[in-house]
Amino acid sequence: MLRRTAYALVALALAGTATACGRQAVDPATAQDARGPITVWLSNNAQEVSWGKQMVAAWNRSHPGQHVTAQQIPAGKTSEEAISASIIAGTSACLVFNTSPAAVPTFQKQNGLVSLSDLPGGDDYITGRGGSLTDQYRSADGKFYQLPWKSNPVMILYNKKLFEKAGLDPEHPRLATYDQFLETSRKLVRSGVAKAAIWPSPSSDFFQPWYDFYPAFAAQSGGRQLVENGAPQFDSPAGRQVAAFWRKLYAEKLAPQEAYPGDPMSDGKSAMATVGPWAVAAYKDSVDIGVAPVPTARGGTGKHSFSDEKSAAMFTSCENRATAWDLLKFATSTDQDGEFLDATGQMPMREDLTGKYAGFFSKNPTYKPFAEQADRVVEVPNVPGSVDIWQAFRDEWTKSVVFGRQSTTAGLRNASSTITDLLNEYGDPS
């Protein structure tokens, strides 16, 4: 049997005994129509916590018999591991507003998630809010076990002052094609204005491809996912172009091979970063930023990128699911999505953001490119073994692209072979 991540093994082994070591099992038939107090979990992002508190306060003022308590996700190595442990113990919150799509298959395997499609008007509400983008969030059985909540479409943020110091036009940066991006990167580093042109983390964490390879692959491939129809998609002309582009950045020392103990762009060590709109607020006091799309081999407009989305999900430990469903709809209403956008600068998973919230984007024009990009985003594939699949990809990427210990062609081929085996293993019910 292939190696699997430790937390996935624990999840699969203990899924059937979750209620034995935690709370008494909840009767779903009774819970679906029940109303009463519930708890919700939020991320530890300060802006999201602020939004969550006002959202809950607004609900509680109008629903005295259905009091909601909000708190941050319990501490853990990652929020995914903390949530997984809570499923095993039967102590999950009713709703979690920070559910990674990559973890949803594992949470499903643990019998930890409520099918939102089985709630009154579930599918219609989710698709009505998010439009065609929501199809990427259906599970293998065609149901929604997550509500696509908010995205942080990955784009290129660049330091205008460093560009100007390097003799580059900060208002019209040459970043659209691979050749332009490489030429601009060489000027930035050789001029001495920054140690790195761009500095994504070179670590082996399973999620790191979401900030180097995956946005570029989404753009170059016309919006393909890592895995589609049960097969890897990246050992392809688009994937090989992306890998070769990033290999040049590392080989020419335009992107460092070592990790930086902090934020290299905020500290002036890097002139660019691949990040989402959350970073606009983080950089506002230290960097005069510009925004550009992720490059492709030939440039052009209307390209895709990675969503860096987080979902809201309902958990099977919830005893008052009618209240939880009503709160979930309230928290993702047009008004509350507007409050969220204003508080965090992150993009609600809605169609036509610039039209619905024109006032916000008029006052905050730096966010507008992200809103436009949010209409063209690619999600991680919703497949069993997702975390292990990404880890297998990252291991080969680190070896071939970051450090050049094998060819990029071999790295993609090896990753595709390993991921094919993982897909077969996780798809085998035995």
N, C-alpha and C positions, 0 to 999 in steps of 0.2 A: 504494500500500500504506500502511496506517496505521502511525503511529509505534509502535515497540516498545522496551521497555527495553533498554539496552545489554547487560546481562548475559544477557538472554534471546536476543538476537541472536547473541552469542558462543557461547552454549550450543548453539543450533540449528545454527550454522555448523560447529562443531567436534565435534559429537556423534559423527559417523562416523569421526573421526580421533583419537579419544581415546587409543587404545592405540598409535597411531603415534608420539605424542610423550611417552608415558609408559611404563608397564611392558608386558611382553608380555601379550597377551590371555589371560584365564583361561578354561579349558574348563569350562563350567557343569556338564556331565555328571560330570566328575571331581570338581569342587569340591563338589558337593552332598553327597557321602558322605565327604568328606575331613575329618579331624580333625587338630588341631595348634595351634600358637601363633596368636593373633589380637590385633589392636589394637582398642580402642574409644575413641571420642571423647565427651567430656562438655562441657557448657556451662561458662562461666566463673563461674557462680553458686557461691559458696563452700559453701553447704549441699549443693548437688548434687554438688560435687566430693568433699566429705566422705563422702556416701553412696556415691558411685561407688568410692571407695578401699576402703571396708569390704566392698562387694559383691564387688569383684574379689578382695580378699584371701580372702574366704570361698570363692569358687570355686577359687582357686589351691591352697588347702589340700587340696582334695578331688580335684583334677585335675592332678597334676604333669606329665603329658604333654601338657596342653593349656593352656599358660600364657597368661594374658591380661594385656596391658599397657594401662593407661588413661592418657589424656592429654587436655588440653583441646583444643577445636577450634582449628586454626591461626588466627592473627590475620588479620583482614580487615575491610573496611568493615562487612560484616554476616556472620553465620555462614553465611547462604545463599550468599553470593558465594564464601566460602572453600570451602564444600563443592562448589559448582559447579566451581570451579577444580581441585579435587582429582579430580573425575570426569574432567575433560579430561586431566589429567596421569596418570590411572590410579593415584593414590596415596591414595585414600580409605581410611579405616579400614573394618574389616569391619562394625562397628556404630556408629551415631551416635545418642546419646541426647539429641538436641535438634533434631529435624527438623521444620521448619515445614510443616504441611499445605498452605499456600499455595505452597510451593516444590516439592512432590512432582510435579506435572505436568511441570515443567521438568526435574527430575532424571530422570523417566521418559523424556522426549524425548531426553535425553542417553544413554539406555541405561545409566543409572547405578545403577538399583535392581533388587534381586532380588525376584521375586514371592514373598511369604511364603505365598500360597495354594498354591504348587507344592511347598512343603516338607511333610514328613510331619505330618499333623494340623494344618496351618496355619490354615485357616478355622475349624475347631472350637475351637482354642485361643483365637484372637482373639475370636470371638463368645462363647465361654464365659466369658471374663474380663470383657468390656465390655458384653455384652448388646445390646440394641436400639440403643444409642448408636453402635455400631461401623459401622452401615450408611452413615453419613455419610463414612466414610473409604475406601470402595471406589472404585477408579478406574473409568474408563468401560468397561473390559473386564470389570468385575465382580470383579476380583481385589484383594487387599490388597498394596500395595507399602509399607505403613507399619503398624506396630502402634500403635494409640492408647495412649499411655503415661500421660500425666498432664495434668490440666487445672487452670486457674486461673480458675474461673467469675467473671466480672466482676460486682461488686456496688458499692453505694455505701458507702464508708467515710466516717465523719464524726467530727469532733473534739468530744467530749462537753463539754469545758471551754468551748470557744468557743460552743457552743449554749447552755450555761447562762449565760454572760456576756451573750448576746443576749436573754435572757429566754425561751428555748425549753426545752422538756422534753427533756433528753438521753436519757431512758429510753424515751420514746414520741414520737419525732420525726415531724412531719407531712411525709412525703416520698413517700407512696404514689401520689398523682395528680399530674398536671402542675400543676394549680392550687395544690395544697399545696406542691409543690416550689418553685414560683416565689414563693409567699408566704413560705416559710421562707427562701429565698435573699435576698429583699429585706430581711428583718429582719436577717439576718446582715451584709449589706454596709452597710445604713443605720445600724446600731448602731455601726459602726466596729470591730468585733472582728476583722475580716479584710478584706483588699483584695478578695478574690473569694469568692463562695459556692462555686464549683467552677472548676477551672483545668486542663482537658485541654489538651494541646499543640495549638495552632492551625496547626502546620506542615503542609506539603504531602506528608509521607512517606506512601507507599502504605498503610502499616499503621495509621495514626492513626484511621481510622474504627472500628477494633476497640475503641476506648476512648471513643467518644462515640455515633456513630450506631448501630453494629451491635448493641450490647447492648440499646439502646432499641428498635430495630426488631425484634429477636428477641422481646422482651417484648410489644410492641404488636401484632405480626402473628400471635401464637400459634405462634411457632417457625419462621418462614420463613427460608430462606437468601437471600443477595443474588441468586443465580441458581439457578433450578430448571427442570429439563426444557428446558434450552437457552435460557431467556429470563429477562431481569431481572424481579425481583419488587417492587422498591422504589418504582417510580412508581405508587403505589397509595394508598388512603386511609390505611393504617398508616404508610407512608413519609412521606406529606405531613404527618401529625400529628407525627411525630418531628421532621421538619425544622423545622416551625413552632415547636415547643417549644424546640429549641436556638437558633433564631433569636431568640426572645424573651430568652433568657439572654444572648446576645451584645449584642443591641440595648439592653438595660437595664444593660449593663456589670456584670452579675452573673458573667459569665465573660469574662476579658480576651481581647483579640484579639492580644496579643503573647505570645511565648514566655517562659517563666521559666527562668533559668539555674540550675536545681537542682530540688529537690522542694518545690513550694509548700505542700503540706500539712505536711510535716515542718518547714518553716521558719515555720509559722504564718501564711502569706500567704493560704491557702485553707482553708475550713472543711470541704470535702468533696473526695473523689476517686473516680473510677471505676476500680477496680483489683481484682485477684484476691487470693487468700489469701497469696501470697508477701509482700504488703505488711504483714501482721500483724507479722512478725518485724522488718521494716524500721522500723516505727513504734513498737515497744513501748517504746523508751527516750525517745521525744519526744512522743508523742501518746496520749491516752486515747481509744481509738477505739470507736465503735459501728458496727454493720453493718446495712444496710437493702437491700431489693431495689431494682432499677432501677425507676423510676416508669413508669406507663402513664397513658393519658388518664383512665381511670376507676378505677385502682387494682385491688385484688384480690390474691389469692394464687395460687401455683402458676404464675407466669409464667416464660418462658424468659429466657436471657441468652447472651452469647457465651462460648465455652469457653476461649479463649486457650490452646488445647491445644498440646502438643509431642509428637511421635511418636518412636518408635525405628524405625530402618530399617536394612536390610542392603544393602550396596553390592556391585556386580558385580566390583570388584577383589578381593573376598575369596576366598582360595584354600581355606580350611577352613570351609566353610559349615555342616557338621554341628556343629562346635564352636560356631560363631556362633549357630546356631538353639537349641542346648541352653542357651547362656549367656543368650540373649534370654528364654527361658522361665524360667530361674532368676532373672534380674533382675526379672522381672515376676510372680514367684510371690506367694502370699498373704503369706508371711513377709517377703520383700524389699519388697513394696509397703508393708507396715507399717513397716519400717525407713525407707523413703523418706518416708512421711507424717510420722514422728516427727522426722526430720532436717530436713525442708524446710517442712512445713505445706502442701505442695501436694497436690492430690487425685489419687491413682491412678485411672485410667479403669476403675473397677470399679462394679458395681451394689451397692447397699446398703452404702455406706461406713460409715454410722453404726452399723449392726448388726455388721459385721465387725470394726470397730476402735472398739468402744464405749468401751474404756478410755481411748484417746487423747482422744476428744471429751468425756469426763467430766472429764478433767484440763485440757482446753483448750477451754472452751465457746465462745470467740470464733470458732473454726474451724467450729463445727457448721452455721451458716447456709450456709457455702460448700459443705459436704458435701451438704446438702439441695439446694442449687442445682445441684450437679454432676449430678443426675439429670435436669435440664432445661436442656441446653445446645445451642447451635447452632454448627456449624462453618463455616468458610469453604467455599465450593463447590469441589469437586475437579474443576476444568475447566482445559483448556489456556489459557495466557495469563492465569492468575490474577493475577499481580502487575500486569500492565498494566491488567487490569479494575479492580482496586482503585485504581490510580493515576488512572484516568479518573474514577472516582467521587469520589475525594478532591479532584481539581482543581475539579470543579463544586461540591462541598460547601464548599470554602474560599471560592470566589467568592460563592456565594449565601447560605450560612448564617453563616459566620464574619464576612464583610465586607459582606454585603448589597448587592453590586454588581449583582445580578439577583434576581428573585423566587425563593423556594425551589421553587415549582412549576416554573419554567423550569429551575432547576438540576437537579432530578430528571429532568425530561423530557430534557434534553440528555445527562445521564449515561446514561440508559437507551438513548438512540439510539446513542451512541458505543460502549457496551458490547455492544449487539446487533451492531454492525459488527465489533467485536473477536471476538465469539463465532463469527461467520461466517468471519472471516479465519483464525482459529486452527483452525477445524474443516475448512477447505478443505485437502486434502492437497497441492494444487499450490502 
